[in-house]
Each structure stands twice: as structure tokens, then as C-alpha cells.
């Protein structure tokens, strides 16, 4: 009897020690990816992406063992002004074909605090892949009060130089530095 109890306890402890990250999928209705840049020193111009999808392999016990991958169609960009969008989609910048995607895939996560981390990953933008570091904050993890299933929410930010992604037209007059703000919710996959 003691041997069976000890074996059961050891099995449970081993399973807990090797718990794997759990899959969460982005909930696009309550997630946003926005960007901003300086326009000739006169204003800050903003835009937003929609239609993105992705997944988070979330290990709440060991966040550094987590990972994230997100993709979004270039042509789902929203700028608030059709002429600006037409210019961004032209040969001046993206020359984006239908179905062309922007993607981010994490390569490492460094936990920096109880709810903060630096997420390093590969950003593929305009056919160029470069490393980018997201400064991330876990807003909340727990059961969604309306849906009744595990849910997580994160905010993150980063800055990139658009010229490094072959999108440098009009720089430095139109700011080369682009600030990215991310706010996402993700639900545990069924």
C-alpha cells in the first residue's frame, strides 16, 4: 500500500514538474495591433491592423517556456484615410499582393517581473525578417466571467525602423521609427 501511494505521488509530482504550455488562440474581437509614426514633425500618424490570428503556448508556471506566433494580412491595415492607405499599399511602400502576410514568431521569452517579460522574436514584414523585442505585460489570466473558460490578456509594445524592412520612402522627413502597440486577449483552445 505504501509503495502504491509513493508511486502515485511520484507520478503526480513528475507530471506537475513536466507540465507543458497550454494552447491559447487569439480572440480578434478584443485584440488590437496599432502603429504610429511622426509625420514631418507636425503630427503623429496612426494606423491599425485587423484580421489577425495566432496562438500562444502559455505556461503560467514558467512563462519563459511560453511562445507566441501571430500573423495578419497586410491589406487589412486601416489608416483612416483612403489616399494614405492607397499610398502605403503602392510601390512606394508595400506593393502588397492579396494574401501577403506580416508575421511574428517568438524565439525566446525573458521574464523580467511578476507580470512582465521581454519577448524576442522574428518579425517578417515586407519580405524581410528581423529580430524584434516586445516589452510585454500580462494583464490577467483566469476564467472569463461570461464564457467560463480560461482566458489571458496581454499588452506589449516595440519600436522598429521601417527602413530596415525596405519601407523607408520619405525618411527621415516621415519618421523612420514606428511604434507598435499590441493589446490582445486569447482563449484556451478546445
Secondary structure, 3 states (H helix, E strand, C coil): CHHHHHHHHHHHHHHHHCCCCEEEEECHHHCEEEEEEEECCCEEEEEEECCCEEEEEECCCCHHHCEEEEEEEHHHEECCCHHHHHHHHCCCCCCCCCCCEEEEEEEEEEECCCCEEEEEEEEEECCEEEEEEEEEEEEEEEECCCCCCEEEEEEEEEEEEHHHHCCCCCCCCECCEEEEEEEEEEEECC
